């Protein structure tokens, strides 16, 4: 059996992995600096400074919804 690619954990992504994944999935470039700015603005992180993709996306939705208020 061939060795498989290492898997990423969507519940614990480094900022670099999150930037790569979001860029590939979203069709727009997402940088580490963009994610760092979101974290500085209050985006939730895990205790080890990784991102939970579901929690991060939920935070983004709340932020976008509150921009109109």
C-alpha positions as CSV (number, residue, x, y, z in Angstrom):
1,X,0.0,0.0,0.0
2,X,1.4,3.4,-1.0
3,X,1.8,6.0,1.7
4,X,-1.0,8.6,1.5
5,X,-0.8,12.3,1.7
6,X,-1.0,13.7,5.2
7,X,-4.5,14.7,6.2
8,X,-5.5,18.1,7.6
9,X,-7.8,18.3,10.5
10,X,-10.5,21.0,9.8
11,X,-11.0,21.3,13.6
12,X,-7.3,22.3,14.1
13,X,-5.8,24.1,11.1
14,X,-2.6,26.1,11.3
15,X,-3.1,29.6,9.8
16,X,-0.9,28.5,6.8
17,X,-3.0,25.4,6.2
18,X,-6.2,27.4,6.6
19,X,-5.0,30.0,4.1
20,X,-4.1,27.3,1.6
21,X,-7.4,25.4,2.0
22,X,-9.6,28.5,1.9
23,X,-7.7,29.8,-1.2
24,X,-8.1,26.5,-3.0
25,X,-11.8,26.1,-2.1
26,X,-12.9,29.7,-2.5
27,X,-11.4,30.9,-5.7
28,X,-9.9,33.9,-4.0
29,X,-6.5,34.2,-2.4
30,X,-6.6,34.1,1.4
31,X,-3.3,35.0,3.1
32,X,-2.0,34.3,6.5
33,X,-2.0,38.0,7.2
34,X,-5.8,38.1,6.4
35,X,-6.4,35.3,8.9
36,X,-4.2,37.0,11.5
37,X,-6.2,40.2,11.1
38,X,-9.4,38.2,11.6
39,X,-8.0,36.6,14.8
40,X,-6.9,40.1,16.0
41,X,-10.5,41.2,15.4
42,X,-11.9,38.4,17.5
43,X,-12.1,35.3,15.3
44,X,-12.1,32.2,17.6
45,X,-9.0,30.1,17.8
46,X,-8.2,26.9,19.7
47,X,-6.0,26.9,22.7
48,X,-3.0,26.1,20.5
49,X,-3.7,29.0,18.1
50,X,-5.1,26.8,15.4
51,X,-8.4,27.5,13.6
52,X,-11.5,25.3,13.7
53,X,-12.8,25.8,10.2
54,X,-16.5,25.5,11.2
55,X,-16.1,28.0,14.1
56,X,-14.2,30.4,11.9
57,X,-16.8,30.3,9.1
58,X,-19.6,30.8,11.6
59,X,-17.7,33.8,13.0
60,X,-17.3,35.2,9.5
61,X,-21.0,34.9,8.8
62,X,-21.9,36.7,12.1
63,X,-19.4,39.5,11.3
64,X,-20.8,40.0,7.8
65,X,-24.4,40.0,9.1
66,X,-23.5,42.5,11.8
67,X,-21.8,44.8,9.2
68,X,-25.3,45.8,8.0
69,X,-26.5,46.8,11.4
